[in-house]
């Protein structure tokens, strides 16, 4: 300030009285930001441990992969973990410190891994669909479309078609299940749990493996049933050729044949029943072939023609041996049995139609009993060694019934000719749930000789 006054005086002497001299401004005091203090040794230990912890967390995360992020609880756990690490890193303001920078880099890496896991798991879930619902549907379908047991001949073409449809449905269901399970297995999050699906627990990896074994087991069972059925047809068809030799050689001029196969009591019914069984087997072969949309082989068609011819030949030879077809001798004239036979013939559901005289071929009503068991398979398990374990229930029924037999001429609705039929009637007192209890019903029936109406009473 003293120097300034001297300068003004000098200027005045020189005549510069109007010159204003600015007083220099006094600069304000500037507060400089202090740099963060360096990390002390304890802080450095903690920040390095923090980086190591995040590295370990990333290794754990990497081992689990992205699939567990399909579980919202798992994803939320890792989000919270990232936030805890973020808060821990932010406690160190020394951003220029190499150790703090290393911890911040680990935090960013962990955060990116969690974000990638959430995003990838979301994409997986979108591609997979509702895995629990899919697995439940697969199990339901596999149980509803089990492989059938093999089909023992004889059977009709329609029975063969029905059986093949069941086998085809089971095979198709199992193949679809295997494909779907193999699609799901690599990416579905199915942690193993202690509970079972039956007790309400969700499906887990073990359940997926169980369903895969179930489906493959059904495929094996279908193949086995198809093979067993075809093998049985081939075996019985081959044996049939040898068995038919007996019928081919029957000769009414042969005394032994005439007495045992033509004139012996009951021989006619036995011969016709035997030929009918062979015809049913031969028709099973052609029916099985047609059920697979294949034309019957010439050999199988020729077998059917031969059996039909053998039946006609036997009828003609029997008439030759007997002289004329006639009803068998009555074994009884019991009024109750005759009345029951009349009732059976009159029932519309049997479609017996017009009939002639009724001849009782058994003397009395006899008591019969038979035990039949049926297994209901509820689960199939195939071990790694290939052992098949079936679980389920076995139900046993005791069949008890009364029966007797009779013969009567029945009029053929197409030709108007009369044929002798042998009919077994039964009345069950116990059986399975569909057994008609307490009423007389028709059992086995066998069509026999052509008979002239005038021979009914001879």
C-alpha positions in Angstrom: 0.0 0.0 0.0 3.0 2.4 0.7 4.4 1.9 -2.7 1.0 2.8 -4.3 0.8 6.1 -2.5 4.3 7.1 -3.7 3.3 6.3 -7.3 0.2 8.5 -7.1 2.3 11.4 -5.8 4.7 11.2 -8.6 2.0 11.1 -11.2 0.4 14.2 -9.7 3.6 16.2 -10.1 3.7 15.3 -13.7 0.1 16.5 -14.2 -1.7 13.1 -14.3 -4.1 13.9 -11.6 -7.1 12.0 -13.1 -5.4 8.7 -13.5 -6.9 6.0 -11.3 -4.7 3.3 -10.0 -6.5 0.0 -9.4 -5.9 -1.7 -6.1 -4.8 -5.3 -6.7 -7.4 -7.8 -5.5 -6.4 -10.1 -2.7 -6.8 -13.6 -4.0 -9.2 -15.9 -2.0 -7.8 -18.9 -0.2 -8.2 -22.1 -2.3 -8.9 -25.4 -0.4 -7.0 -28.2 -2.4 -8.7 -31.8 -2.3 -6.5 -34.1 -0.3 -5.6 -37.4 -2.0 -6.9 -40.5 -0.2 -4.4 -41.7 2.3 -2.6 -44.8 1.3 -3.9 -48.2 2.5 -2.6 -49.3 5.8 -1.4 -52.8 6.0 -4.6 -54.2 7.6 -6.7 -52.7 4.8 -4.4 -54.0 2.2 -4.8 -57.5 3.6 -8.6 -57.1 3.6 -8.8 -55.8 0.0 -6.6 -58.6 -1.3 -8.7 -61.2 0.6 -11.8 -59.6 -1.0 -10.3 -60.2 -4.4 -9.5 -63.8 -3.6 -13.0 -64.4 -2.3 -14.5 -63.1 -5.5 -12.1 -65.3 -7.6 -13.2 -68.3 -5.5 -16.9 -67.3 -6.0 -16.3 -67.1 -9.8 -14.8 -70.6 -9.8 -17.8 -72.0 -8.0 -20.1 -70.2 -10.4 -18.2 -71.5 -13.3 -18.4 -75.1 -12.1 -22.2 -74.8 -11.7 -22.7 -73.4 -15.1 -25.7 -71.4 -16.3 -28.3 -74.1 -15.8 -28.9 -73.5 -12.0 -29.9 -69.9 -12.8 -33.2 -71.4 -14.0 -34.0 -71.5 -10.3 -35.1 -68.0 -9.2 -33.7 -68.6 -5.7 -30.3 -69.5 -7.0 -30.2 -66.4 -9.3 -31.3 -64.1 -6.4 -28.6 -65.5 -4.2 -25.9 -64.6 -6.7 -27.4 -61.1 -7.2 -27.3 -60.5 -3.5 -23.7 -61.8 -3.4 -22.6 -59.3 -6.1 -24.2 -56.5 -4.1 -22.4 -57.5 -0.9 -19.1 -57.6 -2.8 -19.8 -54.2 -4.4 -20.5 -52.6 -1.0 -17.3 -54.1 0.4 -15.2 -52.8 -2.6 -16.7 -49.3 -2.2 -15.4 -49.1 1.4 -11.9 -48.5 -0.2 -11.7 -45.0 -1.8 -8.1 -45.5 -2.9 -9.2 -46.1 -6.5 -5.7 -45.6 -7.8 -4.3 -48.3 -5.6 -3.4 -51.4 -7.6 -4.9 -53.8 -5.1 -8.2 -51.8 -5.0 -8.2 -51.8 -8.8 -7.7 -55.5 -8.9 -10.7 -56.0 -6.5 -12.8 -53.7 -8.6 -11.9 -55.7 -11.7 -12.9 -59.0 -10.0 -16.2 -57.4 -9.0 -16.9 -56.4 -12.6 -16.0 -59.9 -13.8 -18.3 -61.6 -11.2 -21.1 -59.2 -12.1 -20.8 -60.1 -15.8 -20.8 -63.8 -15.0 -24.0 -63.5 -13.0 -25.7 -61.4 -15.7 -24.6 -63.9 -18.3 -26.0 -66.8 -16.2 -29.3 -65.1 -15.7 -29.6 -64.3 -19.4 -28.6 -67.7 -20.6 -30.8 -69.5 -18.2 -33.8 -67.4 -19.3 -33.0 -68.5 -22.9 -32.8 -72.1 -21.8 -36.1 -72.0 -20.0 -37.7 -70.4 -23.1 -36.5 -73.3 -25.3 -37.2 -76.0 -22.7 -40.7 -75.0 -21.8 -42.3 -76.1 -18.5 -40.0 -79.0 -17.6 -42.0 -80.3 -14.6 -45.2 -80.4 -16.7 -43.4 -82.1 -19.6 -42.0 -84.8 -17.3 -45.4 -85.4 -15.7 -47.1 -85.7 -19.1 -44.4 -88.1 -20.2 -44.9 -90.4 -17.2 -48.6 -90.3 -17.6 -48.4 -91.2 -21.3 -45.9 -94.0 -20.6 -48.1 -95.6 -18.0 -51.2 -95.2 -20.1 -49.5 -96.8 -23.2 -47.6 -99.8 -21.8 -46.4 -102.5 -24.1 -48.9 -105.4 -24.5 -48.2 -108.9 -23.5 -47.6 -111.3 -26.5 -50.7 -112.4 -28.3 -51.2 -116.1 -28.0 -52.9 -117.7 -31.0 -55.5 -118.4 -32.0 -57.0 -114.9 -32.5 -59.1 -113.1 -35.0 -57.9 -110.5 -37.5 -59.7 -107.8 -35.5 -58.0 -109.0 -32.3 -54.7 -108.8 -34.1 -55.4 -105.3 -35.3 -56.4 -104.2 -31.9 -53.3 -105.7 -30.4 -51.0 -104.2 -33.0 -52.5 -100.8 -32.4 -51.7 -101.1 -28.7 -48.2 -102.2 -29.5 -47.7 -99.4 -32.0 -49.1 -96.7 -29.6 -46.8 -98.0 -26.9 -43.8 -97.9 -29.2 -44.6 -94.5 -30.6 -45.2 -93.0 -27.1 -41.9 -94.5 -25.8 -39.9 -93.2 -28.8 -41.4 -89.7 -28.3 -40.6 -89.9 -24.6 -37.0 -90.9 -25.3 -36.5 -88.0 -27.8 -38.0 -85.5 -25.4 -36.1 -86.7 -22.4 -32.8 -86.6 -24.3 -33.7 -83.0 -25.4 -34.4 -81.9 -21.9 -31.5 -83.7 -20.1 -28.5 -81.5 -21.1 -30.0 -78.2 -20.0 -32.9 -78.7 -17.6 -32.2 -77.8 -14.0 -33.3 -80.8 -12.0 -31.5 -80.9 -8.6 -31.8 -84.2 -6.8 -34.3 -84.1 -3.9 -35.1 -86.6 -1.2 -38.8 -86.7 -1.9 -40.7 -88.6 -4.5 -43.1 -87.4 -7.2 -45.8 -89.5 -5.6 -45.4 -87.6 -2.3 -45.5 -84.2 -4.1 -41.9 -83.5 -4.7 -40.8 -82.0 -8.0 -39.2 -84.2 -10.7 -35.4 -84.3 -10.4 -32.5 -85.8 -12.3 -33.1 -89.2 -10.9 -36.8 -89.1 -12.1 -35.6 -88.1 -15.6 -33.3 -91.1 -15.7 -36.1 -93.3 -14.3 -38.5 -92.2 -17.1 -35.8 -92.8 -19.7 -35.4 -96.4 -18.4 -39.2 -96.7 -18.4 -39.5 -95.6 -22.0 -36.6 -97.8 -23.2 -38.1 -100.7 -21.2 -41.4 -100.2 -23.0 -39.6 -100.3 -26.4 -37.9 -103.6 -25.4 -41.2 -105.1 -24.3 -42.9 -104.2 -27.5 -40.1 -105.8 -29.5 -40.2 -108.8 -27.3 -44.0 -109.1 -27.5 -43.9 -108.9 -31.3 -41.1 -111.4 -31.6 -42.8 -113.8 -29.2 -46.1 -113.6 -31.0 -44.5 -114.2 -34.4 -42.4 -117.0 -33.1 -45.5 -118.7 -31.6 -47.3 -118.4 -34.9 -44.4 -119.8 -36.9 -43.9 -122.7 -34.4 -47.6 -123.6 -34.2 -48.1 -123.3 -38.0 -45.2 -125.7 -38.6 -46.5 -128.2 -36.0 -50.0 -127.9 -37.5 -48.9 -129.5 -40.7 -47.9 -132.6 -38.8 -51.1 -132.7 -36.7 -53.3 -132.3 -39.8 -51.9 -135.6 -41.1 -54.4 -137.4 -38.7 -57.4 -135.8 -40.3 -56.0 -136.3 -43.8 -55.7 -140.0 -43.3 -59.2 -140.7 -41.7 -60.8 -143.4 -43.8 -64.4 -144.6 -43.2 -63.5 -148.0 -44.8 -60.8 -148.5 -42.2 -62.5 -150.4 -39.3 -60.4 -148.8 -36.6 -61.0 -145.3 -38.0 -64.7 -146.0 -38.5 -65.1 -147.1 -34.9 -62.9 -144.4 -33.2 -63.4 -141.3 -35.4 -66.8 -141.8 -37.0 -69.1 -144.0 -34.9 -67.7 -143.7 -31.4 -69.8 -141.6 -29.1 -68.6 -138.0 -29.0 -66.1 -138.6 -31.8 -68.0 -136.2 -34.2 -67.8 -133.3 -31.7 -64.1 -133.9 -31.0 -63.2 -134.1 -34.7 -65.1 -130.9 -35.5 -63.7 -129.1 -32.5 -60.2 -130.1 -33.4 -60.6 -128.9 -37.0 -62.1 -125.7 -35.8 -59.0 -125.1 -33.6 -56.7 -125.7 -36.5 -58.8 -123.4 -38.7 -58.6 -120.6 -36.0 -54.9 -121.0 -35.9 -54.5 -120.8 -39.7 -56.8 -117.8 -39.8 -54.7 -116.2 -37.0 -51.7 -116.3 -39.4 -53.5 -114.6 -42.3 -55.1 -112.2 -39.9 -51.8 -111.2 -38.4 -50.4 -110.7 -41.9 -53.3 -108.5 -42.9 -53.1 -106.6 -39.7 -49.6 -105.5 -40.8 -51.1 -104.5 -44.2 -49.4 -107.5 -45.8 -51.1 -109.9 -48.2 -51.4 -113.4 -46.7 -48.8 -115.9 -48.1 -50.0 -118.5 -50.5 -49.0 -121.2 -48.0 -51.2 -119.7 -45.2 -54.2 -119.3 -47.6 -53.7 -122.9 -48.8 -53.8 -124.1 -45.2 -57.2 -122.5 -44.6 -58.6 -124.1 -47.8 -57.2 -127.5 -46.8 -58.8 -127.4 -43.3 -62.2 -126.3 -44.7 -62.0 -129.2 -47.2 -61.0 -131.6 -44.4 -64.1 -130.6 -42.5 -66.3 -131.2 -45.5 -64.6 -134.5 -46.3 -65.1 -135.7 -42.7 -68.8 -134.8 -42.8 -69.2 -136.8 -46.1 -67.2 -139.8 -44.8 -69.1 -139.8 -41.5 -72.4 -140.0 -43.4 -70.9 -142.8 -45.4 -69.9 -144.7 -42.2 -73.1 -143.9 -40.4 -75.5 -144.1 -43.3 -77.3 -141.0 -42.2 -76.6 -138.1 -39.9 -78.6 -138.2 -36.7 -78.7 -136.6 -33.2 -76.7 -138.3 -30.5 -78.4 -140.5 -27.9 -79.8 -138.6 -25.0 -77.9 -139.1 -21.7 -80.8 -137.6 -19.6 -84.3 -136.3 -19.9 -84.1 -134.0 -16.9 -86.8 -131.4 -17.2 -84.9 -128.6 -15.5 -81.9 -129.0 -17.8 -84.1 -129.0 -20.9 -85.8 -125.9 -19.7 -82.5 -124.1 -19.1 -81.3 -125.2 -22.6 -84.5 -123.7 -24.1 -83.8 -120.4 -22.3 -80.3 -120.3 -23.6 -81.4 -120.9 -27.2 -84.1 -118.2 -26.9 -81.7 -115.4 -25.7 -81.4 -112.9 -28.5 -77.7 -112.0 -27.7 -76.6 -115.5 -28.8 -78.4 -115.4 -32.1 -78.9 -119.1 -32.2 -82.0 -118.7 -34.3 -84.4 -121.6 -35.1 -83.6 -124.9 -33.5 -84.7 -128.5 -33.4 -85.0 -131.1 -30.7 -82.7 -130.7 -27.6 -80.7 -133.7 -26.6 -78.9 -133.7 -23.3 -75.4 -135.1 -23.8 -74.4 -135.1 -20.1 -76.3 -137.0 -17.5 -76.1 -134.5 -14.6 -75.2 -130.9 -13.8 -71.6 -130.9 -12.7 -69.7 -128.6 -10.4 -66.5 -127.0 -11.7 -63.8 -124.8 -10.2 -60.8 -123.0 -11.5 -58.4 -120.4 -10.2 -57.1 -117.7 -12.6 -54.5 -115.0 -11.8 -53.8 -111.8 -13.6 -50.9 -109.5 -12.9 -51.3 -105.8 -13.3 -47.9 -104.1 -13.8 -47.7 -100.6 -12.4 -44.0 -99.8 -12.9 -41.1 -101.2 -14.9 -37.5 -100.5 -13.9 -34.4 -101.4 -15.9 -31.1 -101.4 -14.1 -27.8 -100.4 -15.6 -27.0 -104.1 -15.9 -30.2 -104.6 -18.0 -32.2 -106.4 -15.3 -35.9 -105.7 -15.6 -37.9 -105.3 -12.4 -41.6 -105.3 -12.5 -43.7 -104.0 -9.7 -47.5 -104.1 -9.3 -50.3 -106.3 -8.1 -51.5 -109.7 -8.9 -55.2 -110.5 -8.6 -56.5 -114.0 -8.3 -60.0 -115.1 -9.0 -61.7 -118.3 -8.0 -64.2 -119.4 -10.6 -66.9 -121.7 -9.5 -69.7 -122.8 -11.7 -72.2 -125.5 -12.7 -72.4 -126.8 -16.2 -74.0 -129.4 -18.5 -74.0 -129.9 -22.3 -76.6 -130.5 -25.0 -76.9 -130.9 -28.7 -79.5 -129.5 -31.0 -79.9 -128.8 -34.8 -79.6 -125.1 -35.7 -80.9 -123.7 -39.0 -78.3 -121.9 -41.0 -79.8 -118.5 -41.9 -78.0 -118.3 -45.2 -78.4 -121.8 -46.7 -81.5 -122.9 -44.8 -79.8 -126.2 -44.0 -79.6 -127.7 -40.5 -76.4 -128.5 -38.6 -75.9 -130.3 -35.3 -74.4 -128.0 -32.7 -72.9 -129.0 -29.3 -73.4 -126.3 -26.7 -72.1 -126.0 -23.1 -74.1 -124.0 -20.6 -72.7 -122.6 -17.3 -73.9 -120.8 -14.2 -71.2 -119.0 -12.2 -71.3 -118.5 -8.5 -68.0 -116.7 -8.4 -65.5 -115.1 -10.8 -64.0 -111.8 -11.7 -65.8 -108.4 -11.9 -67.3 -109.1 -15.3 -68.4 -112.7 -14.8 -72.2 -113.0 -15.0 -73.0 -114.4 -11.6 -76.1 -116.4 -10.9 -77.5 -116.9 -14.4 -77.2 -119.6 -17.0 -75.1 -118.5 -20.0 -73.7 -120.1 -23.1 -70.2 -121.4 -23.1 -68.3 -123.2 -25.8 -70.2 -124.1 -29.0 -69.2 -126.5 -31.8 -70.8 -126.8 -35.2 -71.1 -130.4 -36.4 -72.7 -132.4 -39.2 -75.3 -131.4 -41.7 -78.6 -133.2 -40.7 -81.8 -133.6 -42.6 -84.9 -132.4 -40.9 -86.5 -135.8 -41.3 -83.7 -137.3 -39.3 -84.3 -135.2 -36.2 -86.2 -138.0 -34.5 -84.5 -141.1 -35.9 
